[in-house]
């Protein structure tokens, strides 16, 4: 079986109140394990929205050449209006202490549903998503943003693993 994986680890967010310590290490450690299991891997570390979008699009175009596809994200994540988002390093959610425009956060993040749809369109046999998103926000009082993830539908042949259950928060250790 041909296997491919893309791994994102975001520690260095543009705003001091959003810095993480373990996401890059987690991505690198998983890449080492996947390499030992004969996955073709690519890690993208500390990526902004433009880089994330480009790398995910490239990943989608390569998927039809494989039997197994794995997507990994370690960094900040949140839900807005029932949709789950993965935060790029230039995410606007962390720009202010009282977030006046929740939609800005969603527009500067990548929708998890879009990644699932991209993998599903590829008709790859086995789709694996591992989301290790730190969902404890240092920004309080946001109106539409929830810190836990909303439940998600997994299409046929898809395995999705989260750091915590839907609606719960995960804090970075360290």
C-alpha positions as CSV (number, residue, x, y, z in Angstrom):
1,X,0.0,0.0,0.0
2,X,1.2,3.5,-0.9
3,X,0.8,5.9,2.0
4,X,1.2,9.7,2.2
5,X,1.0,12.1,5.1
6,X,1.0,15.8,5.6
7,X,1.7,17.2,9.0
8,X,1.2,20.7,10.3
9,X,2.7,22.0,13.6
10,X,2.0,25.6,14.6
11,X,3.7,27.0,17.7
12,X,4.8,30.5,16.7
13,X,1.5,32.4,16.3
14,X,1.8,36.1,15.4
15,X,0.4,37.2,18.8
16,X,2.2,36.7,22.1
17,X,-0.9,35.4,23.9
18,X,-1.2,32.5,21.4
19,X,2.3,30.9,21.5
20,X,2.5,27.1,22.0
21,X,5.4,24.9,22.9
22,X,4.6,21.4,21.8
23,X,2.9,21.5,18.3
24,X,6.1,21.5,16.2
25,X,7.6,18.8,18.4
26,X,4.5,16.7,18.0
27,X,4.5,17.0,14.2
28,X,8.2,16.1,14.0
29,X,7.8,13.1,16.3
30,X,4.9,11.8,14.3
31,X,6.7,12.3,11.1
32,X,9.6,10.2,12.4
33,X,7.1,7.4,13.3
34,X,5.3,7.6,10.0
35,X,8.6,7.5,8.0
36,X,9.4,4.2,9.9
37,X,6.0,2.9,8.6
38,X,6.9,3.8,5.0
39,X,4.7,6.8,4.7
40,X,5.8,9.5,2.3
41,X,5.7,12.5,4.7
42,X,5.8,16.3,4.5
43,X,5.8,18.5,7.6
44,X,4.9,22.2,7.4
45,X,5.8,24.0,10.5
46,X,4.6,27.4,11.8
47,X,2.5,28.1,8.6
48,X,0.4,31.1,7.8
49,X,-2.9,30.9,6.1
50,X,-1.5,31.2,2.6
51,X,1.0,28.5,3.2
52,X,-1.6,26.2,4.8
53,X,-4.0,26.6,1.9
54,X,-1.3,26.0,-0.7
55,X,0.1,22.9,1.0
56,X,-3.4,21.4,1.5
57,X,-4.2,22.0,-2.2
58,X,-1.0,20.3,-3.2
59,X,-1.7,17.4,-0.8
60,X,-5.2,17.0,-2.4
61,X,-3.7,16.7,-5.9
62,X,-1.3,14.0,-4.8
63,X,-3.9,11.8,-2.9
64,X,-5.2,9.9,-6.0
65,X,-1.7,8.3,-6.3
66,X,-2.0,6.7,-2.9
67,X,-4.0,4.1,-1.0
68,X,-3.8,5.8,2.4
69,X,-3.8,9.5,3.2
70,X,-3.1,11.0,6.6
71,X,-3.6,14.6,7.7
72,X,-2.2,15.8,11.0
73,X,-2.6,19.2,12.7
74,X,-1.2,20.4,16.0
75,X,-1.9,24.0,17.0
76,X,-4.8,26.1,17.9
77,X,-8.4,25.2,16.8
78,X,-11.9,26.5,17.6
79,X,-15.5,26.3,16.4
80,X,-17.5,29.1,15.1
81,X,-21.2,28.7,14.2
82,X,-20.9,24.9,14.5
83,X,-18.0,24.6,12.2
84,X,-14.4,23.6,13.2
85,X,-11.4,25.7,12.3
86,X,-7.6,25.1,12.4
87,X,-5.7,28.3,13.1
88,X,-2.9,29.4,10.9
89,X,-0.1,31.3,12.6
90,X,-1.4,34.7,11.3
91,X,-4.9,34.0,12.7
92,X,-6.8,37.2,13.7
93,X,-8.5,35.6,16.7
94,X,-5.6,36.3,18.9
95,X,-5.1,40.0,17.9
96,X,-7.3,41.5,20.6
97,X,-8.4,40.6,24.1
98,X,-12.1,41.1,23.4
99,X,-12.8,39.9,19.9
100,X,-15.4,42.2,18.3
101,X,-15.7,40.5,15.0
102,X,-15.8,36.7,15.3
103,X,-16.0,36.2,11.6
104,X,-12.5,37.5,11.1
105,X,-11.2,34.5,13.0
106,X,-13.0,32.1,10.7
107,X,-11.7,33.9,7.6
108,X,-8.1,33.6,8.8
109,X,-8.4,29.9,9.6
110,X,-8.8,26.7,7.6
111,X,-12.1,24.8,7.9
112,X,-11.7,21.2,8.9
113,X,-14.7,20.3,6.8
114,X,-12.8,21.5,3.7
115,X,-9.9,19.2,4.5
116,X,-12.3,16.2,5.0
117,X,-14.0,17.1,1.7
118,X,-10.7,17.3,-0.2
119,X,-9.7,13.9,1.1
120,X,-13.1,12.4,0.3
121,X,-13.0,13.8,-3.3
122,X,-9.8,12.0,-3.9
123,X,-11.4,8.5,-3.6
124,X,-8.4,7.4,-1.6
125,X,-9.2,4.1,0.2
126,X,-8.2,5.1,3.7
127,X,-8.4,8.7,5.0
128,X,-7.0,9.5,8.5
129,X,-7.2,12.8,10.2
130,X,-5.5,13.5,13.5
131,X,-6.4,16.8,15.1
132,X,-4.3,17.8,18.2
133,X,-5.7,21.3,18.5
134,X,-5.2,23.2,21.7
135,X,-8.7,24.5,22.2
136,X,-8.3,26.6,25.4
137,X,-8.5,30.2,24.4
138,X,-6.8,33.0,26.1
139,X,-9.3,35.3,24.5
140,X,-12.5,35.5,26.5
141,X,-15.9,37.0,25.8
142,X,-16.1,36.0,22.1
143,X,-19.7,35.8,21.0
144,X,-19.8,33.1,18.4
145,X,-16.6,31.2,19.0
146,X,-16.6,28.1,21.1
147,X,-13.3,26.7,22.4
148,X,-14.3,23.1,22.1
149,X,-14.8,21.4,18.7
150,X,-18.3,20.7,17.3
151,X,-19.1,17.1,16.4
152,X,-18.1,16.2,12.8
153,X,-19.3,13.7,10.2
154,X,-16.7,11.2,9.0
155,X,-17.3,9.9,5.4
156,X,-16.9,6.3,4.5
157,X,-13.3,5.1,4.8
158,X,-12.4,8.1,7.1
159,X,-10.9,7.9,10.6
160,X,-10.8,11.1,12.6
161,X,-9.0,11.3,15.9
162,X,-9.2,14.3,18.2
163,X,-7.2,15.2,21.4
164,X,-10.5,15.4,23.3
165,X,-14.2,14.7,22.8
166,X,-16.5,17.1,20.9
167,X,-17.4,20.2,23.0
168,X,-14.4,19.7,25.3
169,X,-11.2,21.7,25.4
170,X,-7.6,20.5,25.2
171,X,-4.8,22.4,26.9
172,X,-1.2,22.2,25.9
173,X,1.0,20.6,28.5
174,X,4.3,22.1,29.2
